[in-house]
Amino acid sequence: MQDKYHLTLEQNLYLAKRNLIDSIWRSAKIEGINVTFPQTYAIIEKAAVQNVSVEDILKITNLKHAWQILIQEPEAPLTLEWLCKIHGEVAKDEALEWGKLRTGEIGVGGTDYVPPIPNADAVRVFLQQMEQIPSPTERAIETMFRLIKQQIFWDGNKRTAMLAANHIMIANGCGLILVPEKEIETFQTVLLDYYNHDTLDNAKQFIYSTCIKGIDFPERKRTQGISL
């Protein structure tokens, strides 16, 4: 799986900042939070907003704080401690515990799959294994899906996993992983199939083909195509 984009860190950070509200809004939609883009913008800007529950405002605000860490610490190593730090923002005042690994059993809605109780050493080994994937884009996508399926936290696993994936993308200049609004239902179907049948390759291809956003430089492409 080849990287679609080859941006500098500065360019990728610019992309992340420009798409901050859009990224948060799309993550909220994936979680079933019924907010509009203008409502998301208002919440991020701490403006008054109507017809949005306190719980949903909290989730969006928490996502903002987590994204701020990605932008402020783009080259931080992806470790268990970093994941717990991100989850500590994502699930603050929402999950049973935040910033700590899950210690009991949970189920996953829509499937009979029951993720095992996580072990800190096993998570560290898993992250080291992901580092061996040469393509940062593929590494980001696979890390995301495997983290979602492992459900290492009580709640907020999809949000945390997608942030981890985008952390990898930003650090390596590969763009961003953003699920388009029109593809959210398909994403949920692909994810459910992965839970039930371990169809990782299909899940990875879906994200690769439809959910990667970058910066195109048409002039650069034309220049590179000139034969001297």
C-alpha positions as CSV (number, residue, x, y, z in Angstrom):
1,M,0.0,0.0,0.0
2,Q,1.7,3.2,-1.2
3,D,1.4,6.5,0.5
4,K,-0.9,8.8,-1.4
5,Y,0.7,12.0,-0.2
6,H,4.2,13.1,0.7
7,L,3.8,16.3,2.6
8,T,6.2,18.1,4.9
9,L,5.3,18.1,8.6
10,E,4.5,21.8,8.3
11,Q,2.2,21.2,5.4
12,N,0.4,18.3,7.2
13,L,0.0,20.4,10.3
14,Y,-1.5,23.1,8.2
15,L,-3.9,20.6,6.7
16,A,-4.9,19.3,10.2
17,K,-5.5,22.8,11.5
18,R,-7.6,23.8,8.4
19,N,-9.7,20.6,8.8
20,L,-9.9,20.7,12.6
21,I,-13.6,21.4,12.9
22,D,-14.5,19.1,10.0
23,S,-12.5,16.3,11.6
24,I,-14.3,16.7,14.9
25,W,-17.7,16.9,13.2
26,R,-17.1,13.8,11.2
27,S,-15.9,11.9,14.3
28,A,-19.1,13.0,16.1
29,K,-21.3,11.8,13.2
30,I,-19.6,8.4,13.3
31,E,-20.4,8.2,17.0
32,G,-24.1,8.9,16.2
33,I,-24.0,12.5,17.6
34,N,-26.7,14.4,15.7
35,V,-25.0,17.8,15.3
36,T,-24.6,20.0,12.3
37,F,-21.3,21.5,11.2
38,P,-22.4,25.0,12.3
39,Q,-23.3,23.6,15.7
40,T,-19.9,21.9,15.9
41,Y,-18.2,25.1,15.0
42,A,-20.1,27.0,17.7
43,I,-19.2,24.4,20.4
44,I,-15.5,24.6,19.4
45,E,-15.6,28.4,19.5
46,K,-17.4,28.3,22.9
47,A,-20.4,30.0,21.5
48,A,-24.0,29.4,22.6
49,V,-25.6,26.5,20.9
50,Q,-29.2,25.2,21.0
51,N,-30.7,21.7,20.6
52,V,-27.5,19.9,21.5
53,S,-27.3,17.8,24.7
54,V,-24.8,18.5,27.4
55,E,-23.3,15.0,26.8
56,D,-22.8,15.7,23.1
57,I,-21.2,19.1,23.8
58,L,-18.8,17.3,26.2
59,K,-17.8,14.7,23.6
60,I,-17.1,17.4,21.0
61,T,-15.2,19.5,23.4
62,N,-13.1,16.5,24.5
63,L,-12.3,15.8,20.8
64,K,-11.1,19.3,20.4
65,H,-8.7,18.9,23.3
66,A,-7.4,15.6,22.0
67,W,-6.8,17.1,18.5
68,Q,-4.9,20.0,20.1
69,I,-2.5,17.4,21.5
70,L,-2.0,15.9,18.0
71,I,-1.2,19.4,16.6
72,Q,1.0,20.4,19.5
73,E,3.0,17.1,19.7
74,P,3.1,15.9,16.1
75,E,6.3,13.8,16.5
76,A,5.6,12.2,19.9
77,P,6.1,8.4,19.7
78,L,2.9,6.3,19.6
79,T,3.2,4.5,22.9
80,L,0.7,3.1,25.3
81,E,1.3,6.1,27.5
82,W,0.5,8.4,24.6
83,L,-2.7,6.5,23.8
84,C,-3.8,6.8,27.5
85,K,-3.1,10.5,27.4
86,I,-5.2,10.9,24.3
87,H,-8.0,8.8,25.7
88,G,-7.8,10.8,28.9
89,E,-9.0,13.8,26.8
90,V,-11.4,11.9,24.5
91,A,-13.4,10.1,27.3
92,K,-13.0,12.6,30.2
93,D,-16.1,12.7,32.4
94,E,-17.8,10.2,30.0
95,A,-16.3,6.7,30.3
96,L,-16.2,4.5,33.4
97,E,-12.5,5.4,33.6
98,W,-10.4,7.6,31.2
99,G,-6.7,7.4,30.5
100,K,-6.6,3.8,31.8
101,L,-6.9,0.4,30.2
102,R,-10.2,-1.4,30.5
103,T,-10.2,-4.0,33.4
104,G,-13.6,-5.7,32.7
105,E,-15.5,-7.3,29.9
106,I,-17.6,-5.4,27.4
107,G,-19.6,-6.2,24.3
108,V,-19.8,-4.5,21.0
109,G,-23.2,-3.4,19.7
110,G,-24.5,-5.2,16.6
111,T,-22.1,-8.2,16.9
112,D,-21.4,-11.2,19.2
113,Y,-17.8,-10.3,19.3
114,V,-16.4,-10.0,22.8
115,P,-13.0,-8.3,23.0
116,P,-10.6,-9.8,25.5
117,I,-9.6,-7.7,28.6
118,P,-6.4,-5.8,27.5
119,N,-3.0,-6.3,28.9
120,A,-0.5,-3.5,29.0
121,D,2.5,-5.6,27.8
122,A,0.4,-7.0,25.0
123,V,-0.6,-3.5,23.8
124,R,3.0,-2.4,23.8
125,V,4.0,-5.5,21.7
126,F,1.2,-4.7,19.3
127,L,2.3,-1.1,18.9
128,Q,5.9,-2.3,18.2
129,Q,4.6,-4.7,15.6
130,M,2.7,-1.9,13.9
131,E,6.0,0.0,13.6
132,Q,7.3,-2.7,11.3
133,I,4.8,-1.8,8.6
134,P,6.9,0.2,6.0
135,S,4.1,2.4,4.6
136,P,3.0,5.0,7.2
137,T,-0.4,5.2,5.5
138,E,-1.0,1.4,5.8
139,R,0.4,1.5,9.3
140,A,-2.0,4.2,10.3
141,I,-5.0,2.4,8.9
142,E,-4.2,-1.0,10.3
143,T,-3.3,0.5,13.7
144,M,-6.7,2.2,13.7
145,F,-8.8,-0.9,12.9
146,R,-6.9,-3.2,15.3
147,L,-7.2,-0.7,18.1
148,I,-10.9,-0.3,17.5
149,K,-11.4,-4.1,17.6
150,Q,-9.2,-4.6,20.7
151,Q,-11.4,-2.1,22.6
152,I,-8.6,-1.4,25.1
153,F,-10.6,1.3,26.9
154,W,-14.1,1.3,28.4
155,D,-15.4,3.8,25.9
156,G,-14.2,6.2,23.2
157,N,-12.2,3.5,21.4
158,K,-13.1,4.5,17.8
159,R,-12.3,8.2,18.5
160,T,-9.0,7.3,20.2
161,A,-8.0,4.9,17.4
162,M,-8.8,7.4,14.7
163,L,-6.8,10.0,16.5
164,A,-3.9,7.6,16.7
165,A,-4.1,6.9,13.0
166,N,-4.1,10.6,12.2
167,H,-1.1,11.1,14.5
168,I,0.8,8.6,12.3
169,M,-0.4,10.3,9.2
170,I,0.6,13.8,10.3
171,A,4.0,12.8,11.6
172,N,4.8,11.2,8.3
173,G,3.3,13.8,5.9
174,C,0.7,11.3,4.6
175,G,-2.4,13.6,4.9
176,L,-5.4,12.8,7.1
177,I,-7.9,10.0,7.5
178,L,-11.4,11.6,7.3
179,V,-14.5,9.5,6.7
180,P,-16.8,11.5,4.3
181,E,-20.3,12.1,5.6
182,K,-21.8,10.1,2.8
183,E,-19.5,7.1,3.6
184,I,-20.3,6.9,7.3
185,E,-22.9,4.2,6.9
186,T,-20.5,2.2,4.7
187,F,-17.8,2.7,7.2
188,Q,-20.0,1.3,10.0
189,T,-20.9,-1.7,7.7
190,V,-17.2,-2.4,6.9
191,L,-16.3,-2.1,10.6
192,L,-19.1,-4.5,11.7
193,D,-17.9,-7.0,9.0
194,Y,-14.4,-6.7,10.4
195,Y,-15.6,-7.4,13.9
196,N,-17.5,-10.5,12.8
197,H,-15.2,-11.9,10.1
198,D,-11.8,-10.3,10.6
199,T,-11.9,-8.8,7.1
200,L,-9.0,-6.4,7.7
201,D,-7.8,-6.2,4.1
202,N,-11.3,-5.1,2.9
203,A,-11.5,-2.5,5.8
204,K,-8.0,-1.1,5.0
205,Q,-8.9,-0.8,1.3
206,F,-12.1,1.1,2.0
207,I,-10.2,3.7,4.1
208,Y,-7.4,3.9,1.5
209,S,-9.7,4.4,-1.4
210,T,-12.3,6.8,0.1
211,C,-11.1,8.4,3.3
212,I,-7.7,10.0,2.8
213,K,-7.4,13.7,2.4
214,G,-4.2,15.6,1.5
215,I,-2.9,18.6,-0.4
216,D,-2.5,18.4,-4.1
217,F,0.1,20.5,-5.9
218,P,-0.9,20.5,-9.6
219,E,2.0,22.8,-10.6
220,R,4.5,20.5,-8.9
221,K,3.1,17.5,-10.8
222,R,3.4,19.3,-14.1
223,T,7.0,20.2,-13.3
224,Q,7.9,16.7,-12.3
225,G,6.4,15.4,-15.6
226,I,8.7,17.5,-17.8
227,S,11.4,15.4,-19.4
228,L,14.7,17.2,-19.8
